[in-house]
Amino acid sequence: MIELQDVTHDYGGGALFENVTASLDPGSFHFLTGPSGAGKSTFLKLCYGELRPSRGSVAVGGSDLRAMSRDELAAMRGTIGVVHQDCQFLDHLDVRANVGLPLHATARPVADRDIEDLLSWVGLNAQADALPPTLSGGERQRAALARAVITAPRLLLADEPTGNLDWDMSQRLLSLMIELNRMGTTILIATHDMNLIRTAKSQVSSRVLRIAGRRLQSAGADL
């Protein structure tokens, strides 16, 4: 699905991480952890081509991102759903319209029934006509998840999706992502929440990776 080979990324003040090699197989479930500033968000951005590595290569579906044209890169991104840490929405559009935006962006037909079903899946039927500023933190995260999966992506990347949520809501969001994984979606979640990781590992086969000391390490089974 995604392969990073000897990847180093440098923002200009020294390498954030270096010589990273990792593979995310189709249908796998991964967590990415590490201290603040270690490069978790950067790792995710490299995976969907928002950033290019300073050295090394990133391949999606066997195709090197560096060799892709702009159109090919856009098509590749259409197979990946991303839940960003800051959950930005168009505040003048209701939740229903915000969730459907990726379909408009890719010129795909928008079926109202599909959007309604997705809002039901994340428990936001009652908020379909609400504007984003009126949503709670948990509702915004669930809306962001619905928007990320509206195109039925093969891979979902989530950057600290439960960072501002209480434990009950964190578990609810995790359950939705585990359900996606059981349907075949590859999942990569960047998080510092060890309780979330432990809870997930009791429910789904998952691998934990840690960025520390500019290296990518396997966290082992002690979590």
C-alpha positions in Angstrom: 0.0 0.0 0.0 2.6 2.5 1.2 6.3 2.0 1.3 8.9 4.4 2.6 12.5 3.6 1.7 15.4 5.3 3.5 13.4 8.5 4.0 15.0 11.5 5.5 13.1 14.8 6.0 14.8 18.1 6.8 13.0 21.4 7.2 16.4 23.2 6.9 17.5 23.1 10.5 18.7 19.5 10.6 16.9 16.2 9.9 13.6 15.7 11.7 14.0 12.0 11.1 16.3 10.0 8.9 16.8 6.7 7.1 13.2 5.7 7.8 12.0 2.5 6.1 8.5 1.3 6.7 5.7 -0.6 4.9 1.9 -0.3 5.4 0.3 -3.4 3.9 -3.2 -3.4 2.5 -5.8 -3.9 5.3 -3.3 -3.3 8.1 -3.8 -1.1 11.2 -1.0 1.0 12.5 -0.4 3.5 15.2 2.4 6.1 15.0 3.5 7.6 18.3 6.4 9.6 19.7 7.1 12.8 21.6 5.7 16.2 20.4 7.9 17.5 17.6 9.3 14.1 16.6 7.7 14.2 13.2 4.4 12.3 13.4 2.5 14.9 11.3 5.3 15.1 8.8 5.3 11.3 8.4 1.6 11.4 7.5 2.1 14.3 5.0 4.9 12.3 3.3 2.5 9.3 3.0 -0.1 11.3 0.9 2.3 13.5 -1.0 1.8 16.9 0.7 5.5 16.8 1.4 8.4 15.3 -0.5 11.2 13.6 1.4 14.6 15.3 1.4 16.1 12.0 0.6 14.7 8.5 0.0 11.5 7.5 -1.7 7.8 7.1 -0.9 5.7 4.8 -3.0 1.9 4.3 -3.0 0.5 1.2 -4.6 3.9 0.6 -6.1 4.2 4.0 -7.7 6.9 6.4 -6.6 5.4 9.8 -5.7 8.3 11.6 -7.2 7.5 10.2 -10.7 3.8 11.2 -10.6 2.4 14.0 -12.6 0.1 16.5 -11.0 -2.9 14.7 -12.3 -1.6 11.3 -11.1 -0.8 12.8 -7.7 -4.4 14.1 -7.4 -5.8 10.7 -8.4 -3.6 9.0 -5.8 -4.8 11.4 -3.1 -8.4 10.4 -4.1 -7.6 6.9 -2.7 -6.5 8.3 0.7 -8.7 9.8 3.4 -7.1 12.2 5.9 -8.4 13.4 9.2 -6.4 16.4 10.1 -5.7 17.5 13.6 -7.3 20.9 13.3 -10.6 19.7 11.6 -11.1 22.7 9.3 -14.5 23.2 7.7 -16.3 25.7 5.5 -18.2 27.4 8.2 -20.9 28.9 5.9 -21.9 25.3 4.7 -23.8 22.9 6.8 -22.4 19.5 7.9 -24.1 17.6 5.1 -22.5 19.9 2.5 -19.0 19.8 4.2 -19.0 16.0 4.3 -19.9 15.9 0.5 -17.2 18.3 -0.5 -14.6 15.7 -1.5 -17.0 14.2 -4.0 -17.5 17.7 -5.7 -13.7 18.2 -5.7 -13.2 15.0 -7.6 -16.2 15.5 -9.9 -17.9 12.3 -8.6 -21.7 12.1 -8.4 -23.1 13.1 -5.1 -25.8 10.8 -3.8 -27.8 12.4 -1.0 -28.7 8.9 0.3 -25.0 8.0 0.6 -24.2 11.2 2.6 -27.2 10.5 4.9 -26.1 6.9 5.5 -22.6 8.1 6.3 -23.9 10.7 8.7 -26.0 8.0 10.4 -22.9 5.8 10.7 -21.0 8.5 12.6 -24.1 9.5 14.6 -24.6 12.9 13.1 -28.1 12.7 11.5 -29.4 15.3 13.9 -26.6 17.7 13.0 -26.8 17.4 9.2 -28.2 20.9 8.8 -26.0 22.5 11.5 -23.1 24.8 10.7 -19.6 23.7 11.9 -19.2 26.4 14.6 -22.1 25.0 16.5 -20.6 21.5 16.8 -18.9 20.1 19.8 -15.4 18.8 19.6 -16.6 15.2 19.3 -19.1 16.1 16.6 -16.4 17.9 14.6 -14.1 14.9 14.7 -16.9 12.6 13.6 -17.8 15.0 10.8 -14.1 15.0 9.8 -14.1 11.2 9.7 -17.2 11.1 7.6 -15.7 13.6 5.2 -12.5 11.6 5.0 -14.2 8.4 4.0 -16.9 9.7 1.7 -14.8 8.7 -1.3 -14.4 5.1 0.1 -10.6 5.4 0.4 -8.3 2.4 0.6 -6.2 4.2 3.2 -7.2 6.4 6.1 -4.6 8.6 7.8 -5.6 10.3 11.1 -3.5 12.9 12.9 -4.3 13.0 16.7 -8.0 12.4 16.0 -8.9 12.0 19.7 -6.5 14.7 21.0 -9.2 17.0 22.3 -11.9 14.4 23.1 -13.0 12.8 26.4 -12.4 9.1 26.8 -15.9 8.0 25.9 -15.8 9.9 22.6 -12.3 8.8 21.9 -13.5 5.2 22.2 -16.4 5.9 19.9 -14.2 7.3 17.2 -11.8 4.4 17.6 -14.6 2.0 17.2 -15.6 3.6 13.9 -12.0 3.3 12.6 -11.8 -0.3 13.7 -15.0 -1.0 11.8 -13.5 0.6 8.7 -10.4 -1.6 9.1 -12.5 -4.7 9.3 -14.1 -3.7 6.0 -10.6 -3.6 4.4 -9.4 0.0 4.9 -5.8 0.4 5.8 -5.5 2.6 8.9 -2.6 4.8 10.3 -3.3 6.8 13.4 -0.8 9.3 14.8 -1.4 9.6 18.5 0.3 10.1 21.9 -2.6 8.4 23.7 -1.2 5.1 25.1 -4.6 4.2 26.5 -6.2 4.5 23.1 -3.5 2.2 21.6 -3.9 -0.4 24.4 -7.7 -0.4 23.9 -7.3 -0.9 20.1 -4.8 -3.7 20.5 -7.4 -5.6 22.5 -9.8 -5.4 19.6 -7.8 -5.5 16.4 -4.4 -6.8 15.2 -2.3 -3.6 15.0 1.3 -2.6 14.8 2.7 0.3 16.8 5.5 2.4 15.4 7.4 5.1 17.3 9.5 8.0 16.1 12.2 8.8 18.6 15.8 10.0 18.2 15.2 10.8 14.5 14.5 7.1 13.9 11.4 4.9 13.3 11.2 2.1 15.8 8.8 -0.8 16.5 7.3 -0.2 19.9 7.0 -3.9 20.6 4.3 -5.7 22.6 4.8 -3.9 25.9 2.1 -1.4 25.3 
